[in-house]
Each structure stands twice: as structure tokens, then as C-alpha cells.
Amino acid sequence: DEGRVAVMSLQDSARSTSSEELIAKPNKLVLFIGNRPSWWKKLVFCIALYNLASVPFRVCLNTPASLIEVLIDLLLDIIMIFEFFCNVMRPPKGVEEKNELRVSNVLINIRSRQAIVELIAIIPLDLVGFGLSKGLLHPAFRLNKMIRVLKLSWYFDELGEILQIGHNAQRVFRFTVLIIWLIYWLGCVWNLVIWSDGETSHTWYWTQQPGLLSEPSGYRFLLGVYWTLTMMTGYGSILPQSDLQIIFSLVTVVVGVAGNVGVIGTLGSLVQNLDSSGAAFRQKMDAVNDYMRYRKISTEMQTRIKGYYTYLWQSRRGLDEARLIQELPGYLQEEVSLFLNKEIISKVPLFHECDEQFKSAVVVKLIPTVLLPDSFIVRKGEVGREMYFISRGEVQVVSEAKESSERVVYATLRDGSFFGEVALLFNDSRRTATVVTSSFCDLFVLRKEDFDTIRESFPDQSKAIHKAAQKRYNLQRQNENAED
């Protein structure tokens, strides 16, 4: 009795702990937080870029925000606050349960660098400044938004995942945005230097523009960007006069040199990486050609071997599909195989009455293979050990003849078709027809030994499949006898 009471108390405490940990049960808001759509992530990225552009412009050019800009800032700040809470409450990456909010998620996410940076960025310092300055909104109170510069890499990773662009394209995009942003910020800081020095002879000489501070902010910004570009590229010739001007000019020149080095290095690396797969293919073909010359393989066979590798390169860039799938963990192998081949399996009459688990087991055992044109897949009278599914290409059921011009074509099978299913269920089953490829073909092969293993795991469905196959086999025999 005491043991039973102890067990019951432990169960009650576990339930209470679980209920306390649970923040919210599944609903539309919880599902949105756990798996936010791509348009929302793009919106957050654009808001971050807007703050990184508007804040330095207003501060450096001493331009107060208009009423419309204040309202826009308020709306965007609310969105970013909501995004912060979404990031804090979302399940960690790799966790499948995205339909519940739990305290453990908050405790894990709140300690991340991104969460700390965002927490600083969403603090409404402009409202504090509004109270301290008696109704005036000075742009300097929004400088905490600039800390999101530390999250730029994270934003780029999120955007690259959404757009599904390649690694090289991501590098070009990141580098381009970084250069544009540096030019933009330096153009703003140039105006801050001018404003700090004031309307002096040093400023007039450096800018060649007397009375510049009275000009519109847009004109001053464009002039700052122009000056920054000329200094970064080495075409600037106006000597700085004050200490601030000298320091800023040195920083701009250093950034320009680093930018030029980065452009050359990035472009060189990209050119090399863009053709890395092509170089690997050419290297492999050189090795294949050396081998064929060493073994004195006939010219006709050399042509067929080269055609095979060329087709692999053109259709899948030289990737070994079977090896790629085998490297995945078991559950991912099943998901990928189902995605690629479930429709093909569903077309087979033998599998119509089978459940999803059986079909999943079959799909995982499919082996991809590529055949050249005019290749015999099966020959009439030989013992069958495999079933074939056509993923892409065309095959023909033909009569026995050595020359292709003498063959009689009985049927043509294309994408999504299958043949050889009887061989899976009967030992020493003889092929009833000859099948030859008429083009390059991507096939999936199901071997008899693999199928026998699956049948042992599903005995009830195995009996139903055997009955259906027996009917199909008897029907084929009747047709053959009728033809004879």
C-alpha cells in the first residue's frame, strides 16, 4: 500500500509539473509562433534593414522624424516586439512539437545571443526621451535599434533558408549588402563630422561647399555618399583639415582598402567554386579515358561509357543518388523515398490493398539505377529476381532479335510504369517478355530478397498480395496459351 501511494504521488507531481510547464495549448496563434510563414520572416528582415537605415540618417543629419515616420516607427516596433516573443517562445530547432508553448522553451531561447540583442533593441528608449525632452522625439533615442547589426548574419541565414539560394549566391548577396551598408553609414557619418565642426573655414575647404549645413538633408546625404565613394576608391583629393576629418578619412580609406581586397578575394573564390563540380567531372572523365585506353576497350563501348557519365552529369550533376540517400538517417531515408516514389508504388495493383507502413517499407528498398539506350533490362525466358519502376525515360516490350531493326515492338512503357512484379512472388519465375530501353532511363529496382524480407514483417498483407499475384500470373499464362 505504501508503495502504491508513493507511485500515485509521483504521478500527481509529474502531472502538476507538466501542467505548470505548459503555457498554451494548440491554437492558431501557437501554431503561428511555432512555424512562422516565410512572408513574416521577410517582413522582419525588411524592418531590421529599415531601422539600420533610418536611425543613422536621422541622427547624423540631425533630422527629426515627422508624424508619419513616428507612426510608422511605432507600428514596426510593435511587430518587432511580437517577433521577439515568438523567438523566445518557439521550440528549439530540431524539436517536432511545434503546437505547444512551454516554459522550457523560454528558458532555453532567452539565453541565446540573438534574444539578448533583440531585447536591447526593442527597449522603447524613444518614449523615455519623449518624456525627458518634454514632447520632442530626438532621433538619438532610437540608437539602441542599431545593435541589430550584430544579428545581420542571423538575418542572412534566415533569408537564405527562405529563398533557398545556393551558398555562392548567399556569399555574393551578403557581401554586396555589406558594402552598400558601409557606404551608406559612412555617408551619414560624414555629415555628422561636418555638423560637429560647424560652419568654419576647415569645413568649407574640406567640402568645397560654403553654407552646406543650410542645404536640404537629402542633398547633404548624397554629397556624403559621393565623398565616401571617392575616398574608398582612391579618387578623393581634398585634404582633411580638422582632427575629426583626419580620423574619418583614415577610417574610410581603411574600409575602402579592405573592401577592394574583399571584392577580389570573393570573386576569385566564387569563380573557383562555381566550376568546382565541373572540374571534378572532367577529372573523373580523364581517369575513365585513361583506364579505357589502358584496357584497350573498343571504340563503340568507349562511346557508350562516355555517354553514361555524360548523362549522369547532365541529369544530376554527377551526384550518386543511392549513396546520398543511404547517408541519411533511417527516418529521413523513409521520408525522402516516400516523397520521391510513393506515387509510383501506389500505381501497382499488387499494392492497392496495402497500408502505408507496407508501402513505406517497399519504398525504402528501391534502388535507383540508370540505363543507356538500347540496353536489355530483362530477356524472355531468364529467371526473374527484380521488379522495375520507370522514373524517367522509355522502354519497349519487344520480340527476340539481335538487331534493333528486326524487333517487333509489342508495347511501350513510359514514366510511372512498372514491370516484372510476378518475379517477386514466385521462385524461379521465368520472364515472359523481353524489355529493352529506347532512351536514357532512370529506373528504380526492387529486389526479390528485399521484398521477401518485407513480406516476413507483414504476413497478413503478404497473403493478399500473393493471391492477387497468382490471379495476374494465371491471366498471363492464359494469354500466352491463347497466342500459341
Secondary structure, DSSP 8 states (H G I E B T S, - for coil): -HHHHHHHHHHHHHHHHHHHHEEE-S-HHHHHHHS--HHHHHHHHHHHHHHHHHHHHHHHTT----HHHHHHHHHHHHHHHHHHHHHHHS--TT----S-EEHHHHHHHTTSHHHHHHHHHTS-HHHHHHHHTTS---GGGGGGGGGGGGGHHHHHHHHHHHHT--HHHHHHHHHHHHHHHHHHHHHHHHHHHHHHH-SSHHHHHHHS-TTGGGS-HHHHHHHHHHHHHHHHHT-------SHHHHHHHHHHHHHHHHHHHHHHHHHHHHHHHHTHHHHHHHHHHHHHHHHHHHTT--HHHHHHHHHHHHHHHHHHTT--HHHHHHTS-HHHHHHHHHHHHHHHHHT-GGGTT--HHHHHHHHHT-EEEEE-TT-EEE-TTSB--EEEEEEES-EEEE-S-SSGGG--EEEEE-TT-EE-GGGGTSTT-B-SSEEEESS-EEEEEEEHHHHHHHHHH-HHHHHHHHHHHHHHHHHHHHHHHHH-
